[in-house]
Amino acid sequence: MSGPKGDVEGVNVMLDWVSRANITLEPISYFQFRDTVVVEECATWHDIETGAEISSASVATVFILANGFITAIQRHNNLREALQAASLTEKHRVDYK
């Protein structure tokens, strides 16, 4: 898993992040080519005590797949960065509804 704070490995690291991040990620758009998927998301962070919204931003995540499993996750601050990192463009947009 890669993100603004660096790189880490392991399922346990991902599970730990999910349990403490207090974040909601709502998909906005999808891009795919072969085993690379980029998801643009509306991210909302919540106060751990009250659940109140603290902040929100548009972010994007690159998922690398192999044999039906997610093998890498790269979080980016915006869609442009994620598409560039994944070597994808607008032509790879997927209508997913």
PLY file of the C-alpha trace (Angstrom):
ply
format ascii 1.0
element vertex 97
property float x
property float y
property float z
element edge 96
property int vertex1
property int vertex2
end_header
0.00 0.00 0.00
1.39 3.37 -1.04
0.21 6.80 -0.03
1.25 10.29 0.99
2.92 8.94 4.15
5.00 6.26 2.38
4.86 2.58 1.50
3.85 -0.35 3.69
3.19 -4.03 3.09
0.85 -6.67 4.41
-2.78 -7.46 4.91
-2.55 -6.63 8.62
-1.36 -3.10 7.82
-4.35 -2.59 5.54
-6.78 -3.97 8.12
-5.28 -1.71 10.79
-5.63 1.35 8.55
-9.27 0.52 7.77
-10.07 0.14 11.48
-8.60 3.52 12.52
-8.89 5.81 9.49
-12.43 7.03 10.21
-12.86 7.69 6.50
-15.70 7.13 4.08
-14.75 6.70 0.41
-17.55 7.12 -2.12
-16.68 6.17 -5.71
-17.11 8.90 -8.31
-15.57 7.40 -11.46
-13.69 4.30 -12.62
-10.87 3.71 -15.11
-9.48 0.32 -16.12
-6.97 -1.29 -18.42
-6.22 -4.96 -17.99
-5.31 -5.54 -14.31
-5.03 -1.87 -13.36
-8.03 0.00 -11.95
-8.22 3.63 -10.86
-11.13 4.77 -8.70
-11.77 8.47 -8.15
-13.40 8.91 -4.74
-14.98 11.51 -2.52
-13.15 11.02 0.80
-14.77 12.19 4.03
-12.93 12.03 7.36
-14.91 11.77 10.59
-14.20 12.62 14.23
-13.55 9.39 16.13
-15.56 10.54 19.16
-18.60 12.19 17.58
-18.64 10.84 14.03
-18.96 14.42 12.80
-17.41 15.26 9.45
-13.96 16.82 9.85
-13.03 17.35 6.21
-13.51 16.02 2.72
-11.57 15.93 -0.53
-11.50 14.30 -3.94
-8.84 11.56 -4.00
-8.04 8.60 -6.24
-6.76 5.09 -5.67
-4.89 2.77 -8.03
-5.58 -0.93 -7.56
-3.31 -3.55 -9.16
-4.95 -6.96 -9.57
-3.49 -10.43 -10.11
-5.41 -13.68 -10.29
-8.54 -12.02 -8.93
-6.80 -10.47 -5.90
-5.74 -6.91 -5.12
-1.95 -7.05 -4.95
-1.20 -3.33 -4.62
-3.03 -0.18 -3.56
-1.68 3.30 -4.26
-3.53 6.30 -2.88
-3.15 9.63 -4.65
-4.24 13.16 -3.80
-6.12 13.58 -7.07
-7.30 11.77 -10.19
-4.67 13.28 -12.47
-1.83 11.89 -10.32
-3.46 8.45 -10.11
-4.09 8.20 -13.86
-0.52 9.28 -14.57
0.91 6.74 -12.09
-1.20 3.99 -13.66
-0.46 5.08 -17.26
-4.19 5.46 -17.91
-6.13 8.26 -19.61
-9.71 9.42 -20.01
-10.16 6.80 -22.76
-9.93 4.12 -20.06
-13.03 5.44 -18.25
-15.53 2.69 -17.45
-19.27 3.32 -17.11
-20.14 1.39 -13.99
-23.71 1.56 -12.77
0 1
1 2
2 3
3 4
4 5
5 6
6 7
7 8
8 9
9 10
10 11
11 12
12 13
13 14
14 15
15 16
16 17
17 18
18 19
19 20
20 21
21 22
22 23
23 24
24 25
25 26
26 27
27 28
28 29
29 30
30 31
31 32
32 33
33 34
34 35
35 36
36 37
37 38
38 39
39 40
40 41
41 42
42 43
43 44
44 45
45 46
46 47
47 48
48 49
49 50
50 51
51 52
52 53
53 54
54 55
55 56
56 57
57 58
58 59
59 60
60 61
61 62
62 63
63 64
64 65
65 66
66 67
67 68
68 69
69 70
70 71
71 72
72 73
73 74
74 75
75 76
76 77
77 78
78 79
79 80
80 81
81 82
82 83
83 84
84 85
85 86
86 87
87 88
88 89
89 90
90 91
91 92
92 93
93 94
94 95
95 96
